[in-house]
C-alpha cells in the first residue's frame, strides 16, 4: 500500500473522516503507483482481491459501509471520561464542519465510504485519465475548495506555520541544546542565527515567533529590557533569546544526535 507524502500536510485529515479518508488515500496512491485502471470498485478489488470483508477492519466491511466519524477503539482506549468526551466532541465537530461546508456549495455529505471516495475525486485528491489513476504531487488544500469555519481555517494555518518553520525551529533548538548546553539566554541577531543554522532570515523570524507562541522562549531588547516581536527585528539587531527550559522539557521530546 502506498501513502501520498502530502496527505498529512494537505490538511484533509482535519476535514474528512480521518481513518476512512486515509484508507481511500492509500487505495488511490497504490492504484497510482501500480498504474491500475478501472473505477473505485475495480482498483479496490485489484489491490485486495475479491473478498473485501475484513479489509477495512473497523472502518467497514466494504465500500458501501457507512461513514464513521467516531473511532470507537480510540474511545475505548481513553484513560478518562474527560478524554472520551473530548474524542466524541472532536468527531461531532468534524462531521458538522464537513456537512456544513458541503451544504454551502450544494453538495450532499457522504453517507458511505464509496461516497467519500467520489467526493475526494471531485476535489482533485485523485483523478483518472484514460482510465488510469493519478494523484497530484501537491494535493488540493481543503480551505481552498471548501468554505470552512474560521476555527478550522486557523487550525490549518497553525499546522502549516509549524510545517514551514519546523526545520529552522529545530536548528535553533540544536544550537541552544547541543552547542550551548541549555543557556539561560542567548544574545544574538538574526544575521548570526542565519550563519549558524543555514536557514534564511524570514524563516528564522517565523520560527522564533512560533517558539514564543508555544511558550518555549521570549525575546527582549534594550536596557531596561522590553519584549520584542521577531517580525519587528532588523536582521542585524542584537536581541536576547531567553528559553523557558521547564516549559520546553515539559511539552517537547528532543532527540539529541550523537556523533
Order of alpha helices (4+ residues) and beta strands (2+ residues): alpha-alpha-alpha-alpha-alpha-alpha-beta-beta-alpha-alpha-beta-alpha-alpha-beta-beta-beta-alpha
